[in-house]
Structure formats: C-alpha cells, structure tokens
Amino acid sequence: MSDRTILVWFRNDLRIHDNEILLEAVRKADKVLPVYCFDPYYFQHNVSGNPKTGSFRARFLLEAVADLRKNLQTYGADLIIRVGDPAEVLPQLAEQYQVNEVYHHREVAYEETEISEKVETALWKMRLNLKHFIGHTMYHKEDLPFPIKDIPDSFAVFKKKVDRDSNVRPCVPTPEHIYTPEITVAGELPTLQQLGLNEPVDDPRATNYFQGGETAALVQLHNYFSKADQLVKGKGRNGSINTSSKLSAWLSVGCISPRQVYWEIFKQNQDGSVPAGMLKLELLWRDYFRFMFKKHGQKFIKATKADTEAPASAADDAGFEKWKAGKTGVPFIDACMHELNATGYICSQCRQIVASYLVNDIKADWTKGATYFEEKLIDYSPASNWGNWAFIAGVNDAKESKYTIAAMQQKELETKTDFVNTWQSSPKDEAGDLVVVR
C-alpha cells in the first residue's frame, strides 16, 4: 500500500507552533509536503501604478518564508518554494508527488478567497480535495455565541456577547517530527528584484525593525511581556505609541497566531501585573473585522455614500497627493505619513488620525487611502485594513460610543512634539530629492 501524502499550502500561517493544518497533516498522512507559492498577483501594480505589495512588506515576507523553511528543516522536513499562480503550481506538485489531499487555512477577503476557489477548481479536476481550516482568529467561529449570519454588526455588542459566552481554544500541539517525500527541487527563495521591487532603504530615525519569521515573532512576544513594569494601562482602543506590542506584522502573515498571543497574555496576567487589556482588545477587533467580511463579504466595505456624493475633483486629488507625501502642512499628519513612507509602519492611533484627516478634512475617497496603506504597511492584512478604513469613513457601523475613533484637536495636530520633530521631514537622498523607499 502506497504512502498517503498531504500537501500543506502555507499562505498567511507561516509558523510551526499552533498550526492546525500542519499538525493534522502529520497525524493523517505518512508524508507531508509543505509548499509556499509567491503569487505574482500580489506583486503587480495597482490602479495607481504603484506596487500592490511594497518593498518593506515584501522583504518581511521573504524573511518569514526563509525562517519557516529553516524551522521545518529542524523537524526533518523542508519547504518547497515556487513563484507562480497557485492554481497551476499546486496541481503540478500534487501530481509530481502523488498527493492525496491539500490542506490550507481559509481566508475571508475576496481576493484571497477567489484564489482559493481557483485552486479548489483545479484540484477538483484531478479528483483531489482542498480541505479548509480556520486558524487566523483568536476565537474559532464555531465557538461564537451566534452563527456567522447573526453576528452583531456593532462591535460593542459583539464584544459584550463574546466576552460573556465564548472561550478561546487552547493552542494545538507542535509536531514532534515531520516526514516529507524525497523532495527533488525545493526551490530558491526569490529576490526582491525578481519580484519587481527594489531593496528598501532603512531610515536611521526608525526605532523599530521588523524581522520576518516565527523565530523573531516569539522573541517579540517575550520582549513585550518582559517589559511589563514599563507598561501603562491602555485606555480604550488606541492606547499609546509606547504600549504597542508591535506584533501586528507577525500576526498579518501568521508567524504567530492570535491564540498564542492570547494565552501568553493569560499566563503573564495571572497576578494582574501585566496591563494587557489593550492587546486583547486589538485581537478582538482583528477577529471582528474578519467575521464581518465572512458575514457580509464586499458589502462590509461598500461605500454607501458614493451614490449621493459628487465625484472626486482635481482639488480632492491634489489633497490626496499632499497627504501621501506628508505635505499637508499639518505637522502631526505630515510626521505620521513621513514615518509610514520611510518605514512601512505607524502605530494604530496614527493610522486612525491620518485616515480621519483624509476622510473628514481633505474629503478624499477613502478607498484611495486604504489602497495606499495596502501598498505601504508592513503589517497589511486585508480585513483589518479595509475594515478600519470603512469604519472611519462611516460606511459601516461607525457609531460606537465606547470605542471612539481617535481624534486630536487642531492645536495638538500642529504642536511640535518630539515625534513631530523627528519625522517632520521626508527621507532624502544625497541629492536632496525625495526617496521612494517602498
């Protein structure tokens, strides 16, 4: 009797720990074939002519995939890496390695689900099943106190019911050993240049460096809690720059799972010494946006005001360009945008403030802002990014009293703080011209 082989299609779950598809494949099959596919779709240019994935995020992804391969090798396995359309690559590998089934984690945003559907169709033609798992949320959808179709659209109501009636599942065990078929050509990690991008320029003013991979994610998690005595209690959704865990980049591609973070919060907070309420709240917001996409699909971010508002004018476009470049003339807004452009990261509070400014002061199309963030953010996640922007633009439930959108008085936006003084200028090259760093 021939060995049973399951192909594990890694996407935004680049980890060994708390990875249900990997554990299930090890338990159900004689051999496991781990695969990561760099899909050219995510590296094409968007409608604005800019790359869909900027160079900071692409570098982080490359580091994360390299770390996954290294970690798999410590378990006696390897990672097949390919560049191409998954709907073509995965069936080819399935045929080559006589695969019996393919596992992957289900996504919720339409681009990701469309890719899954194409892969599923291609595999079905080969009489192979694409099995879907749920591993991107803190709460499993089956443990919610309501079916997906009945999830409250109000975050406040959602939070209240989930806090009262749901529990977070424990992390799944880590495999002791992973057996793979004899892999003939594992494949090389592509370079940024091969993906159509330039090497990002690290700005000397940046205080954060995000190293992709599960190894770095676990270090960051440890470091966050080791500094518990320096933390101050977060107030509301936004907290402050100093109390941020900075885990979002690793969460976005699954180098660490939300459940791992939750249970670490639980472990560290046994004596009440770690004020981690803000971090749990951010994880819950992340779940909420994913479940809203699952419930409503694209309707969740549909610009319902579009039918009544006038189309964008040249002045709106000019305002958007100034906003992008950090040339609005408002010191805090410009500082935030300069930091984003130079590093690929700004804190949650800054994101809300610059988004609110674009929507309410410049009155530009919010979807342009969301698309710009998609390119720039090192921790871009479709549901969180588009959900947050739609929330701020008021196209879904933006009438939360307890969890208000970040706001600053005009005089605060114009105050010269240490942050503003640090980031008030754009990154420059030697000739003094603005450097495009992503």
N, C-alpha and C positions, 0 to 999 in steps of 0.2 A: 504494500500500500504506500503510495507516494505521500510525501510530507505536505501538510497543509500550510500554505503561506498567506499571510495577510499583509497588504501594503498599507502602511501608515502615512497618510498625506498630511505633513505638517504645514500649517498656514500661520495663524496667529496664536500658536500654542508651542512656542519654541523652548520647551523645557522637558526635563526628565521627571521631576517631582510633581505630584498631584496632576498627573496627565492620564486621564481615564482611557483614552484610546490606545495609548502605549501599553498600559497595564492589561487592558482587556485583550489586546492582540497577543501579548506574551502568554496569557492564560489560555487563549482559544486556539492558538496556532503552534505548529512546530517551529516555523521560521517567521521572522518579522522583517519586512523590507521598508525601512524608513526613507522617505523621499521629501525633498523640498524643491519647489519649482519657482524660479524667478519669472513671473509672468510679465512679458513686455507691455501688457496693457497698463500696468501701474507706473511705467516709466515713459509713457508717451506724453506729448504736450497737451495741455488742456485748451479750452476755448480762448484763453487769454494769450496763448502762445508760450506759456511757461510750463516747466515740467510738472507733471501730476505729483511726483514724489521728488522733493528737494534733496540736495546732496547731504545735508546733515542727517536726515532720516534714513536715507539710503545707506550711508556709512554705518549708522547704528544697526540697521537690518543685516548688513554684511557681517558685522561683528557678532551679532546674535546667532546667525546661522553657523558661523565658524565655531562658536562656542558650543552650540548644540552638537555639531559633528565631533568635537573634541570630547564632550561628555559621553556621547554614545560609544565612542571608542573605548572609554574606561569600563564599559559594560560588555565589551567584546563585540560590539556592533560597529556600524558605520552609517553614514548618511549619503544617499545618492543625491547629487545636486545637478539640476538641469536648468537651462534657460529656454523658455518656450511656452506655448499655450498648454495649460494643464490638460485640456480636453484631447490633446494629441499626445503629450508626453506620458501621461499616466496609463492610457491603454497600451502604448508601446511597451512600457516597463512591465505592465501586467502580463502581457503575452510573453515577453522575454523571460520572466522569472516564474511563469506558470502560477500566477497569483490566484487565490480562490475568492478573495473579498478585499474591499478597500474601506478603510476607516478614516473618518475626518470629523472635526468639530464643526457644528452648524453655525453659520453666520446669519446676521439679520438684515444688514444693509443691502440694497437692491443689486449693486454691482457684484458684491461677493456672492450673493445667493444665485445670481444669474450664471456666474462662473461654475458654481456647484452643479447647477442644473445641466449645463453643457457637459460637464464631466460625467454626471449620472447617466445622461442620454448615451454618451459614447461608450460607457462601460456596459450599459444595458444591452447594447448591440452585440456585445461579447458574452452576454448572459452572466455578467458579473454585477454584484450588488455594491452600491455605495452606502455604507451604513453611517448614519448621522448620530453624533453625540453632542451633549450640551456641556460646555466647560469654560465659558467665558464670563460667567456671572457669579456673584457671591451666593445668591440664592438660586437653587435649582427651580425651574419653572413648575415642576410637579409638586414642589413643597410650598408654593404660594397659596394663600387662603382664598384664591379665586382663579377660575380659568383665564387664559390669556385674553379672551374676548371681553371679559368683565373686569379687567384691571382698571382701577380708578385712573382717570386722566389727570387728576390733581395729585401732585407729588406729596402734599401734606397728608392726604387721605391714604395714599399708597403706603407711605412711611408708617403711619399710625397702625394700619392693619397688619403690615408685615412684621413690625416690631412686636406686636402683641401675639400673633398667631403662627409665625413661621420660625424655623430654626435653620441655621447654616449647617450643611452636611460636613462631616469630617473629611479631611484630605484623603485621597486614595493612597494606598501604599506605593512605594517605589519598587520597580522590578529589581530582583537580585542579579539577574543576568538576561541578556537579550541575544538570542540566536538569530543570525541572518543567513540567507542563502550565500553562496560564494559570489561576491559582487565583482564583476569583471572590470567595469569602468565606473568608479564612484563619481567622477566629475570634479572639475575645479571650480572654486568659488569665482564668480565673475568679478571684474574690477569695476570701479565706478565709471571709468571711461567706456567700458564695454556696455554699460547700462545707459550711456549717453549723458553722463554727468561729469562735472569737474570735482576735484578734491576740495572739500570745504575748507575755508580759512578760519582757524580758531582765533577769536578775538581775545587779546590779552586782558580785557576787562571782565571777561566771563568768570564767574565764581563756581559754575557747575560744569562738569564734564560727564557726559553720559556714555559709558562704555557698554555696548550691546552685549547681551548674553545672560543666561541664568546665573552664572558664577557671580557676575557683578551685581545682579538683582538681589541675590541673597546677602551680599556684603552691604548693599544699600539699606536693606531691611534691618540688618543688625545695627548698622550705624545710626539709623533713625532712633531706634529704641535705646541705644547706649547713651544717647544724649538727652534722655528723658528729663534729667534735672534742669536742662536748659529750656525745656518747652514751657510755653504758657498756654493756658486753657483757651482753645479755639472758640470763637463766638460766632455761631451761625455758619453759613455755608462757606464763606470766603476765607475766614481765618486771616493769617498774615503771611508775608513772604518768609519770615523766619521759621514758622512752624510747619511748612510744607514738607511732606515726606519725600518729594521728588521721585516717587515710584511710578508715575504715570507712563513714562516712556517704556519701562519694562512690562507694565501691565498691557500696554497697547499691542504688543506683539507676543504676549503670553510667555515672557521669560520667567514670570512669576504669576501665580493665579490669585484672584481676589480672595479665594478661601484661605490660601496660605497667609495672606496679609491679615485677614480677619482673625484667624486662630492665633496668630502671633500677638495681635492686639489683646486678645482674650488672655493669653498666657502672661503677657507683660503687665496686665492690668489687674492681676489678682489682688494686689494690695492697694489698688486705687492710686498708685503713684504716677501712672502714665496717663496724662490727659489726652486720650486718643479719640475722643468723640468726633472731632472734625474729620479724622481719617475714615472712620466708619461711615460718616455721613457722605463723604465723597464717593466711597464704594457703593453706597446705596443709590446715589444719583446716577452713577455709572450703570447700575442694574436697571434703574427706572428708564433711562433713555433706550437701552437695548430692548426692554419689554415693550416700550411704546412703538418701536419700529416693528417688533414682532406682531403687535396688535393692529397697527394702522398702516404699516408699510410706508410708502412715499407720502401718503396723506398727512402723516405726522409733521412733515416739514413743508407742506404745501403753502405757498404764500397766498393766503386767502384775501389779502388786501389788494392783490395785483389787479383785480378787475375794476377797482374803484380809483386806484391811484394813477397819476399820469406817468408815462414812460420816462425813463431817466433822461435828463437834459445834459448838455455839454458841461454845465456847471457842476452837475452831480458827478460826472465822470472825472472832472478836474479835481473835485474834492476827494474822490476815492484815490486818485493817484497821489495826492498830497498825503493822505492818510497812510497809504502803503509805504511811502518813502520817509515817513516821520517828519513831514514838513507842514503840519497843520498850524504851527505857531503856538500850540498849547504845550507847555513844557513836559507835563507828565505823559500826555498822549504820545508825543514825539519820542520821549525816552523809552517808553514801552515798545514802540514799533522799531526803534533802533536796536534794542536788545533782541527782539524777535528776529529781525533780519540778520543780525550778527551771530546769533547762537542757535536759533531754532527753538527757543524756549522762553516763555514768560509765565509767571505764576497765574493761578486761577483768577485772582482778583484783577490783575492787569488785563486779562483776556476779556473779562466782563465789562470793564470800564472802556477799553478801546472799542469793543463791539457796540456798546451802548452809545458811544460817541458817534460812530459811523452811522448807526441807525437813526438816532434821535437828533443829532446836531448837524451832521452832513446830509442826512436823509438820503443816503445812497442805498442801492439794492443790497440787502443783507446777504444774498446768496453769493455776491462777489467777495464779501468779507470771508464767508465760510470757505469758498474755493481758495482764497489766498492763504488761509490758515491750513487748509489741506496740504498745500504745497510746502509751507514753511515749518509747520510744527513737527518736532522730532517725535512727539508722543501722539500724533494724529490717530484718532480712532473714529470711524465714520459716525456711529450712533452718538457718541458724546459730542463731537464737533458740530454736526448738523443739528443735533437736538438742542444744544446750548444756544446756538445762533438763532434757531427758530423760536426758542423760549424768549430770548432777549428782544427779538423782532416782534413778539406778540402774536405769532401765527398759531400758537397752541396755548396751553394753559400757563399764562404769564401773570396770573393774578394771585400769586401766593403771598400771604401776609407775613408768615413766619420766616420764609426763606426768600428774602428780597434780593433782587438783582443789585450788585454792587453799584454804589453811587458815590461820587465825590463832588463837593461844592466847587464852583468855578475857581474860587481863590485857592483851593487845595490843588487843583489841577495846574495852577500857574506858580505854585510855590517851588522854590529851588531847594529841594531836599538832596541828601547825599546820593540817593538813587538817580534823581534827575541830573545832578551834576556829573555823575559817572556816565550816563547814557544820553546826554543831550546832543552829542554829535554822532554822525553816521560813521561806520568803519571806512577808512580811507586807504587808498593805495599810495605808493610813493609819489605819484604824480598829483595826488590830491583829489582824484576822481572817486566817486562812489563805487565801491566794490560790490558786485553781485556775488554774495557768498553762498547762495544755495543753488 
